[in-house]
């Protein structure tokens, strides 16, 4: 995925359109679009901000504020991306973190360039 597109995904999440960001990611990677729900599933620790439940193909976030947190949304999308059709999870936490950081770094780089050019922070 191009840097500009990664930056756009982060921008969408920061601006409250996580669903659109997830749709674009799923389309790009050729996978189904996971659902996003506010509130953690029963049995999950309250200390976590998000989780992915492969059986339901759902990203759960602790609260509505987490919907605007690119790291959480992208990290959990990585788990969706790396889950096999038989719901076996193949992605590691380290790789999920790196996946999210790549997008965030692309956004930060784009914002710096835009500011130097005298534009707003939208990467588009």
N, C-alpha and C positions, 0 to 999 in steps of 0.2 A: 504494500500500500504506500502510495506517495506521501511525503511529509505533509503536504498541504491538506490531503484528505485526513491524515491522522490528527492534524491540528483542528480541522473542522469537527471531527468526532468529539474531541475534548470541548470545543466551544459549545457544541450542542448540549452536552451534559451540563456544563457550567451554567447554561442559560435555561435549564429546566426541561430540555427535550431529550431525556435519556432514551425514550422509546424510539425516536427517529434515529438516534445514534446507533442503537442496537440493531435496528432494521438495516441500516447501511452496512454495518459490520457483518451481519449475517449474509447479506447479499454478496458482499465482496468475498467472503470466505466460502460461499456456497453451502451454508448450513441453514437449518430452520431458525426462525426467530424465537428466542426464549421469551417467556412471560416475565414480567417484573412485578413483584408484589412488595408492598410495605408491610413490615412486621416479619419477625423471624418465625420459622416453623417450630412447633413444639419440640422441646428437648434440646434446642440450640442455646448455647451460652449467651447471656445478655451482654457480655463484654465484646462480642464480635459485631462488626458493622454491616456485614453482609455474608451471604453464603449462596451456593448453587446446589440445587437438588435435582440430580440427573433424572430421576424417575418422573418428575413433573416437568422437566425442562424449564425450570423457573429460577430466576435470580431473586433472592429475598434480600431486602435491606432493612436495617433496624428501624429507620424512621424516614419521613419525607425529606429531611435534610440530606440524607445519604444519597438520594436520587440525583443530587447536584454535585456529587463527589466523583470525579473522573476515575480516581484510583480504584475505588470500590467497584464501580460499574464495569470498568475494563478488566479488572482482576477476575471478577466473577464470570464475565463473558468468556475469558480464556478457558475457564473450567468447562463451560458449555462447548466451546470449540474443541476441546480435547477429550470429550466424553464419547465413547464408542456407542454404536446403536444398541448394544446390550447393557447400556448404562454403567459400564465400567469406566472409572475415572483414570485418565492417563497423564494428566498434567500435574506438575509439582507446584508447590507454593512459590518456590524461587522463580520458576518460569512464568507463573502468573504475575508475579511482581514485576519482572522484567518487561513483559508484554505491556502492562499498564504504564510503566515508566517511559517506554519508547514513545507512546502517544503523548504523554504529558511533556516530554522533552521537545517533541515536534511543535507542540502548541507554544511552549515558552520561547523557542527559537523564532517562530513566526511572529509572536507578539513583539519581540525585540526588534525585528526587521521592520514591522509596521510602525512602531514608535519612532524609529530612526527616519522613516519616510514621512512621518507626520500624520499617520492614519489611526483609525480606532483599532481596538483589539480584535475585531472579527477577522478571521483568516480568509474570509471569502471576498 
